Structure formats: C-alpha cells, structure tokens
Amino acid sequence: MSTPYCYEYPRPMVTVDLVVFGLGPEGLRALFIKRKKDPFAGLWAIPGGYLEIDEAIEAAARRELKEETGLQDLLVLEEIGVFGDPGRDPRGRTISVAHAGIVRAPLPRVKGGDDAEDAAWLDPRTAGASGVRPRQDPGEGDGVAPHRNARRGRVVDGWRRPVGPLPTGLTK
C-alpha cells in the first residue's frame, strides 16, 4: 500500500504572501512583519507563510495574515501573481501566490505573532529610510528578507501607478 501524496519526483513548497495597504493620518501605508526565525531572523518582510495540504489558497492567506499580525478584516483581498524563480528561497524550491489587500481607515492595530517578532505599518514609498527597501544588488544588506523582497518591490512599484478611485469605504 502506498502512502498518500508520495511521488518519486521532487515537489516545490507553496506559500502565500500579502502586501496589505491602508491609509493612515500620514498617507499610504503597507504592512510589514519582522521575522522571528531563521532564515533572515530580525529582518522585515511582507506577511506570509506555507499553504497547508488541505487548505484553500485564499484561506491560507487570511490565516497567515491573522497569525503574523492579528489583522482579520480586509476590505479587499485579491490574488495578484505567482512568483517562483528557482533559488530565491534558501529553504528550497518555493512557489508563492501573492495577494494584495486593502484595509479601511483608520489603520487597525497590528502586533507580531506566530513567527513574526513585530508588525508595523510603514510608508512603502519611503521605507528605505527605515532600512526597508527593495534590494538593488543580491549582495546588498538592506534589512529585508531577500526571498520576499523582490515580490514586494514589484508589487509596490505597481501600486505607484495611477489605479483609479479608491474602493468605497477605504476612507471616511
């Protein structure tokens, strides 16, 4: 009798990641977590984690967001892309399903939980001044976990372009 889910071919790990935006008194903010565990303990990253074997992808994204930040109520949560370049994650072959989320103003309180040491709302346009910015060079130490960094840079850059009116309810 064979064991379920066992195949002779290697399989990648699947993760979900979230770029969550909201408007605070100072303007646009994005949600980041500070990693508690290796790899990249102590560095900032976007929230996310592994998909469980019997879990729907959106449910995994919502679960990881709640576990790592305490945040549950999103106005919008949309899948925005799949990222999976070989070698981008030191833990092994990983494919990430990325999501963008929006929260209502005022920004909800967040707190690091599970494998996140801390959680914070940062300005995605000027986060470089806080030591959080897209990597320019693979060897550059910038305070951001590299395996999630490339995705964050692409997503944030995409949100810098005009996207039309904000969804109803985002602001008061």
KEZA-134565 format. One line per field, with one value per residue: residue number from 1; x, y, z of N, C-alpha, C, O in turn. Coordinates in steps of 0.02 Angstrom, whole numbers, plus 50000, padded with zeros to 5 digits. Example, Ala and Ser with C-alpha at 12.3 -4.5 7.8 and 13.67 -1.06 7.14 Angstrom:
// residues 2
nr = [1|2]
n_c1 = [50660|50642]
n_c2 = [49716|49888]
n_c3 = [50390|50354]
ca_c1 = [50615|50684]
ca_c2 = [49775|49947]
ca_c3 = [50390|50357]
c_c1 = [50660|50645]
c_c2 = [49835|50002]
c_c3 = [50390|50394]
o_c1 = [50712|50670]
o_c2 = [49834|50057]
o_c3 = [50423|50402]
***
This chain:
// residues 172
nr = [1|2|3|4|5|6|7|8|9|10|11|12|13|14|15|16|17|18|19|20|21|22|23|24|25|26|27|28|29|30|31|32|33|34|35|36|37|38|39|40|41|42|43|44|45|46|47|48|49|50|51|52|53|54|55|56|57|58|59|60|61|62|63|64|65|66|67|68|69|70|71|72|73|74|75|76|77|78|79|80|81|82|83|84|85|86|87|88|89|90|91|92|93|94|95|96|97|98|99|100|101|102|103|104|105|106|107|108|109|110|111|112|113|114|115|116|117|118|119|120|121|122|123|124|125|126|127|128|129|130|131|132|133|134|135|136|137|138|139|140|141|142|143|144|145|146|147|148|149|150|151|152|153|154|155|156|157|158|159|160|161|162|163|164|165|166|167|168|169|170|171|172]
n_c1 = [50042|50030|50091|49988|50005|50138|50266|50384|50450|50531|50450|50391|50379|50234|50184|50097|50087|50068|50033|49981|49884|49842|49763|49833|49846|49959|49960|49977|50007|50096|50090|50208|50307|50421|50538|50545|50612|50747|50761|50838|50805|50750|50741|50642|50492|50360|50199|50164|50163|50173|50066|49943|49912|49777|49710|49625|49688|49660|49609|49723|49803|49729|49734|49874|49897|49820|49882|50015|50002|49885|49784|49623|49512|49489|49458|49474|49541|49646|49712|49868|49977|50099|50248|50405|50545|50681|50793|50772|50732|50808|50766|50725|50647|50522|50359|50264|50104|50048|49961|49861|49801|49678|49643|49519|49516|49521|49695|49707|49761|49911|50006|50150|50149|50150|50269|50319|50409|50375|50256|50214|50149|50211|50275|50267|50331|50438|50505|50638|50713|50692|50765|50704|50688|50677|50793|50941|51051|51101|51192|51182|51155|51007|50913|50796|50709|50774|50706|50574|50582|50598|50471|50395|50447|50408|50268|50241|50294|50203|50088|50115|50081|49946|49789|49657|49500|49493|49430|49261|49233|49362|49414|49356]
n_c2 = [49941|50109|50267|50410|50556|50537|50539|50499|50608|50766|50896|51065|51185|51272|51437|51577|51752|51921|52087|52219|52362|52524|52678|52796|52928|52992|52961|52843|52675|52521|52352|52270|52134|52087|51964|51823|51704|51607|51572|51734|51801|51938|52027|52134|52090|52049|51993|51817|51640|51458|51356|51247|51070|51037|51156|51297|51420|51562|51555|51515|51630|51724|51662|51662|51801|51838|51759|51811|51950|51984|52042|52041|52092|52134|52250|52225|52084|52019|51904|51927|51881|51753|51692|51617|51595|51486|51454|51570|51563|51511|51398|51304|51246|51353|51410|51552|51620|51773|51906|52055|52168|52276|52387|52468|52642|52703|52648|52481|52416|52322|52175|52081|51905|51724|51670|51797|51929|52062|52184|52310|52464|52540|52672|52636|52702|52773|52688|52649|52736|52685|52573|52476|52426|52394|52274|52318|52253|52084|52054|52155|52214|52252|52248|52182|52032|51931|51832|51871|51998|52039|52017|52109|52231|52233|52232|52348|52446|52431|52481|52613|52673|52763|52705|52729|52774|52753|52606|52608|52653|52642|52758|52878]
n_c3 = [50000|49956|50018|50043|49940|49902|49788|49659|49609|49641|49735|49738|49873|49928|49954|50028|50010|50067|50022|50104|50104|50170|50222|50325|50449|50401|50269|50131|50181|50205|50260|50360|50425|50556|50547|50655|50658|50586|50409|50398|50518|50615|50511|50404|50317|50200|50259|50268|50226|50234|50132|50190|50173|50154|50129|50063|49948|49966|50095|50164|50148|50222|50348|50377|50381|50493|50593|50595|50611|50676|50607|50534|50464|50306|50177|50043|49960|49847|49729|49655|49584|49540|49602|49577|49554|49536|49671|49745|49876|50023|50090|50003|49848|49809|49779|49770|49801|49776|49858|49862|49980|50055|50185|50288|50333|50500|50513|50567|50726|50738|50780|50806|50786|50804|50695|50680|50743|50759|50698|50581|50513|50374|50269|50103|50001|50052|50132|50130|50207|50330|50332|50258|50102|49926|49864|49778|49734|49736|49840|49930|50092|50161|50262|50232|50207|50084|50003|49999|49960|49823|49770|49845|49802|49665|49677|49754|49668|49562|49623|49630|49514|49435|49489|49480|49561|49740|49825|49882|50049|50096|50145|50265]
ca_c1 = [50000|50071|50074|49959|50046|50208|50283|50456|50477|50532|50395|50404|50336|50189|50172|50056|50115|50019|50050|49919|49887|49790|49777|49839|49849|50017|49953|49979|50049|50096|50101|50268|50322|50491|50545|50569|50653|50788|50813|50827|50778|50762|50732|50573|50465|50287|50170|50151|50186|50159|49999|49934|49893|49704|49686|49616|49740|49639|49604|49792|49825|49695|49760|49941|49891|49795|49933|50075|49990|49822|49737|49573|49462|49513|49407|49487|49597|49649|49773|49899|50030|50133|50320|50437|50611|50722|50848|50758|50720|50859|50736|50711|50606|50460|50315|50221|50045|50047|49897|49859|49743|49665|49604|49484|49543|49591|49734|49698|49822|49940|50054|50184|50128|50174|50340|50335|50429|50342|50219|50209|50127|50265|50263|50302|50369|50498|50527|50711|50741|50685|50802|50663|50684|50693|50865|50968|51103|51090|51236|51172|51117|50962|50864|50735|50719|50780|50660|50511|50596|50585|50399|50370|50466|50365|50200|50238|50303|50140|50039|50133|50048|49875|49746|49587|49475|49499|49367|49216|49242|49431|49422|49292]
ca_c2 = [50000|50169|50323|50466|50615|50520|50531|50493|50671|50819|50944|51129|51207|51326|51486|51635|51814|51975|52157|52249|52435|52563|52749|52820|53001|53015|52940|52772|52632|52450|52312|52228|52096|52074|51892|51800|51643|51600|51618|51807|51825|52008|52069|52149|52055|52052|51935|51759|51575|51397|51329|51180|51022|51034|51224|51339|51472|51624|51541|51516|51699|51755|51631|51688|51871|51840|51731|51852|52021|51993|52076|51996|52124|52167|52274|52192|52037|51994|51871|51972|51849|51694|51703|51554|51586|51438|51481|51633|51549|51464|51338|51257|51268|51381|51448|51595|51652|51839|51940|52125|52181|52345|52394|52531|52691|52712|52587|52440|52398|52257|52151|52020|51842|51663|51677|51867|51963|52127|52203|52383|52499|52583|52705|52596|52745|52798|52639|52643|52774|52644|52511|52429|52449|52341|52262|52337|52205|52024|52052|52214|52202|52310|52239|52150|51962|51931|51790|51906|52067|52052|52022|52171|52286|52233|52250|52419|52485|52429|52523|52684|52698|52779|52647|52750|52792|52702|52572|52639|52630|52642|52817|52900]
ca_c3 = [50000|49951|50062|50005|49924|49891|49718|49651|49584|49692|49730|49771|49928|49907|50006|50012|50035|50064|50026|50128|50103|50203|50230|50393|50452|50363|50199|50113|50222|50189|50320|50360|50487|50569|50554|50720|50649|50525|50386|50398|50582|50630|50452|50385|50259|50196|50292|50227|50252|50196|50121|50219|50121|50143|50137|50004|49945|49999|50167|50190|50151|50279|50409|50389|50400|50562|50638|50599|50626|50712|50563|50505|50423|50245|50131|49980|49956|49779|49706|49607|49545|49565|49597|49592|49525|49574|49709|49779|49946|50045|50119|49949|49792|49836|49735|49812|49773|49809|49864|49884|50022|50074|50248|50297|50380|50518|50511|50626|50764|50720|50829|50783|50817|50773|50679|50669|50804|50762|50638|50579|50452|50350|50205|50053|49955|50085|50182|50128|50262|50390|50322|50221|50033|49879|49853|49713|49717|49778|49898|49971|50153|50168|50315|50207|50190|50011|49966|49991|49941|49752|49760|49874|49758|49606|49696|49773|49607|49526|49657|49622|49454|49448|49486|49480|49627|49792|49838|49930|50117|50116|50187|50295]
c_c1 = [50044|50045|50044|50010|50120|50218|50359|50489|50479|50475|50414|50358|50294|50176|50123|50090|50065|50053|49985|49930|49830|49811|49777|49839|49905|50013|49956|50028|50043|50116|50163|50272|50397|50497|50575|50619|50695|50749|50790|50792|50797|50754|50658|50554|50390|50259|50159|50177|50163|50085|49996|49902|49819|49672|49678|49667|49720|49633|49673|49817|49793|49720|49829|49940|49869|49849|49992|50063|49928|49768|49689|49528|49493|49455|49412|49545|49595|49714|49803|49955|50059|50207|50356|50505|50651|50779|50833|50746|50770|50831|50719|50666|50538|50423|50266|50164|50037|49977|49907|49795|49738|49625|49571|49524|49497|49628|49722|49765|49845|49993|50084|50159|50155|50248|50360|50350|50391|50302|50211|50183|50182|50245|50301|50345|50434|50525|50602|50743|50737|50724|50761|50656|50701|50769|50884|51017|51095|51135|51226|51131|51072|50909|50799|50752|50719|50728|50591|50521|50580|50511|50373|50387|50422|50295|50195|50247|50238|50087|50056|50100|49976|49832|49672|49564|49484|49431|49326|49228|49314|49446|49354|49260]
c_c2 = [50062|50223|50379|50523|50599|50504|50528|50559|50723|50868|51009|51140|51265|51372|51538|51696|51870|52043|52192|52324|52465|52635|52767|52896|53030|52995|52865|52734|52560|52412|52267|52191|52091|51999|51873|51743|51648|51562|51691|51832|51897|52055|52078|52111|52068|51990|51878|51696|51518|51380|51260|51135|51023|51103|51259|51396|51536|51614|51541|51587|51734|51728|51660|51761|51877|51815|51779|51924|52034|52023|52025|52029|52163|52189|52237|52143|52006|51959|51914|51940|51789|51704|51638|51543|51536|51475|51544|51624|51497|51400|51286|51287|51289|51421|51486|51624|51718|51869|52013|52133|52254|52343|52462|52576|52692|52645|52546|52428|52330|52240|52087|51960|51784|51670|51748|51900|52028|52136|52278|52407|52548|52615|52667|52638|52770|52750|52629|52681|52736|52579|52458|52457|52392|52335|52284|52286|52145|52022|52109|52197|52262|52301|52208|52078|51954|51888|51821|51975|52082|52059|52088|52230|52290|52256|52323|52463|52488|52474|52596|52714|52716|52717|52666|52765|52735|52670|52610|52610|52630|52702|52838|52953]
c_c3 = [50000|49999|50020|49996|49916|49817|49712|49629|49640|49680|49765|49831|49902|49967|49981|50043|50023|50067|50043|50134|50142|50206|50303|50392|50410|50289|50191|50158|50196|50252|50311|50427|50494|50585|50622|50712|50586|50473|50392|50461|50592|50571|50437|50321|50255|50230|50243|50259|50208|50191|50153|50167|50105|50145|50070|50006|49980|50074|50199|50197|50212|50345|50426|50412|50473|50610|50648|50620|50669|50669|50531|50454|50365|50203|50065|49990|49887|49765|49651|49566|49579|49551|49616|49561|49567|49610|49748|49854|49970|50076|50066|49896|49817|49783|49779|49772|49811|49806|49883|49924|50038|50139|50249|50343|50441|50517|50575|50662|50742|50772|50802|50822|50777|50758|50661|50737|50814|50698|50640|50512|50433|50284|50151|50005|49986|50136|50183|50185|50328|50384|50285|50150|49987|49868|49783|49688|49763|49840|49946|50032|50167|50222|50293|50188|50114|49975|49959|49962|49869|49739|49786|49828|49697|49622|49712|49712|49567|49557|49653|49561|49472|49440|49487|49551|49676|49803|49890|49999|50140|50161|50214|50252]
o_c1 = [50091|49986|50070|50051|50162|50185|50394|50550|50433|50453|50449|50306|50316|50160|50108|50119|50024|50095|49939|49978|49776|49869|49729|49833|49900|50058|49941|50083|49991|50154|50169|50244|50433|50464|50625|50663|50681|50706|50730|50754|50854|50759|50616|50596|50361|50293|50146|50209|50137|50047|50041|49867|49799|49612|49720|49687|49758|49650|49681|49849|49827|49728|49842|49977|49897|49860|50016|50109|49920|49711|49710|49509|49521|49407|49362|49594|49548|49767|49768|49979|50047|50227|50339|50521|50654|50809|50878|50748|50773|50868|50702|50649|50500|50453|50233|50173|50020|49940|49956|49742|49788|49578|49593|49562|49437|49597|49727|49818|49805|50022|50048|50150|50181|50288|50412|50309|50376|50313|50202|50193|50197|50204|50363|50390|50480|50564|50629|50796|50773|50717|50783|50621|50736|50804|50848|51026|51083|51116|51258|51077|51097|50865|50752|50802|50668|50707|50552|50473|50551|50490|50332|50345|50401|50265|50150|50211|50220|50046|50015|50092|49948|49837|49629|49605|49482|49380|49353|49233|49326|49485|49302|49206]
o_c2 = [50067|50224|50394|50535|50644|50462|50552|50564|50726|50880|51008|51108|51302|51350|51543|51691|51868|52055|52195|52348|52436|52652|52756|52926|53087|53011|52827|52757|52541|52437|52232|52213|52091|51975|51903|51734|51686|51521|51706|51880|51917|52115|52036|52101|52096|51938|51889|51698|51528|51388|51219|51159|51010|51109|51252|51418|51563|51659|51565|51604|51769|51765|51679|51781|51917|51845|51787|51957|52088|52030|51974|51997|52217|52152|52218|52160|51970|51983|51935|51971|51776|51723|51608|51487|51543|51522|51570|51673|51443|51352|51230|51346|51248|51461|51457|51649|51718|51860|52030|52109|52291|52304|52509|52553|52682|52592|52573|52429|52285|52284|52044|51963|51793|51675|51759|51897|52048|52101|52308|52374|52593|52588|52666|52612|52787|52769|52604|52661|52750|52535|52401|52507|52346|52386|52271|52278|52153|51990|52112|52168|52316|52343|52206|52065|51970|51907|51799|52008|52135|52103|52121|52274|52344|52296|52358|52512|52540|52502|52638|52775|52688|52681|52622|52768|52676|52702|52640|52549|52620|52698|52817|52978]
o_c3 = [50040|50018|49966|50040|49922|49788|49757|49630|49681|49624|49815|49837|49858|50022|49921|50097|49977|50110|50002|50165|50147|50193|50339|50338|50386|50251|50237|50170|50168|50294|50261|50477|50444|50631|50644|50754|50540|50491|50391|50458|50579|50578|50454|50277|50301|50231|50184|50311|50153|50239|50143|50123|50048|50161|50025|50060|50019|50113|50256|50247|50249|50394|50483|50456|50511|50663|50704|50645|50696|50691|50505|50404|50374|50194|50035|50024|49871|49786|49605|49518|49638|49496|49667|49542|49628|49583|49782|49891|49941|50086|50083|49899|49844|49746|49822|49716|49871|49757|49916|49904|50034|50145|50216|50386|50433|50519|50630|50630|50729|50804|50777|50882|50722|50805|50629|50783|50870|50649|50693|50460|50472|50247|50153|49973|49949|50179|50232|50210|50375|50426|50282|50140|50007|49864|49735|49628|49822|49889|49998|50026|50183|50228|50332|50156|50082|49920|49917|49943|49855|49700|49753|49818|49677|49586|49688|49705|49540|49521|49671|49558|49519|49391|49494|49596|49657|49792|49936|50007|50200|50209|50189|50269]
***
